[in-house]
Amino acid sequence: MTTVKAYRCEICGIEAQNFNHWFVIQCSDQKLTVFKWDSAAASEASALHFCGERHAEIYVSRWFESICVPRRASAR
């Protein structure tokens, strides 16, 4: 008997066992990697799961915002 693991989207919380159009993201403070659905990548402890391109984009945008804070203009 084969067991299929269900995953939840990090943005909307939908749970699925069919991962067509899903993405996996692994990231740290310095690096972000986006995968088309890959079971091995999805099962990593650091993996985040997204139900589609739009929700993966939301996460990537938030990640950039958290590390790409504009520099303050120096006083002249």
C-alpha positions in Angstrom: 0.0 0.0 0.0 1.4 3.4 -1.0 0.8 6.4 1.2 0.5 9.8 -0.4 1.4 12.7 1.8 -0.8 15.7 1.8 0.7 19.2 1.9 -0.8 22.6 2.7 -0.2 25.8 0.8 1.7 28.3 3.0 -0.5 31.2 1.8 -4.1 29.9 1.6 -3.9 26.7 3.6 -5.5 24.5 0.9 -4.5 20.8 1.3 -3.8 18.6 -1.6 -2.5 15.2 -2.6 -2.3 16.1 -6.4 0.5 18.6 -7.0 0.0 19.7 -10.6 1.0 23.4 -10.7 2.4 23.3 -7.1 5.8 24.8 -6.2 8.3 24.1 -3.5 10.5 26.9 -2.0 13.6 26.4 0.1 15.2 29.5 1.5 17.5 31.1 4.1 18.5 34.7 4.7 20.9 34.6 1.8 19.4 32.2 -0.7 15.9 31.3 -2.1 15.3 28.4 -4.5 12.1 27.7 -6.3 11.3 24.2 -7.6 8.4 23.0 -9.8 6.9 20.3 -7.6 9.5 17.8 -6.6 8.7 15.2 -4.0 12.2 15.0 -2.7 12.5 18.8 -2.3 9.0 18.9 -0.8 9.8 16.5 1.9 12.9 18.5 3.2 12.4 19.9 6.6 13.0 23.5 5.3 10.6 23.2 2.4 7.6 25.5 1.9 4.7 24.5 -0.3 2.6 26.6 -2.6 -0.6 25.7 -4.5 0.3 27.7 -7.6 2.4 30.3 -9.2 0.6 33.3 -7.7 1.0 32.1 -4.1 4.7 31.3 -4.7 5.1 34.8 -6.1 3.6 36.3 -3.0 6.1 34.5 -0.8 9.0 35.4 -3.0 7.9 39.1 -2.9 7.7 39.0 0.9 11.1 37.4 1.1 12.6 40.2 -1.1 10.9 42.8 1.1 12.4 41.3 4.2 16.0 41.4 3.0 16.0 44.3 0.4 15.3 47.2 2.6 16.2 50.4 0.8 19.3 52.2 2.2 18.7 55.5 3.9 20.1 58.5 2.1 23.1 59.8 4.0 23.0 63.3 5.3 25.2 65.7 3.3 
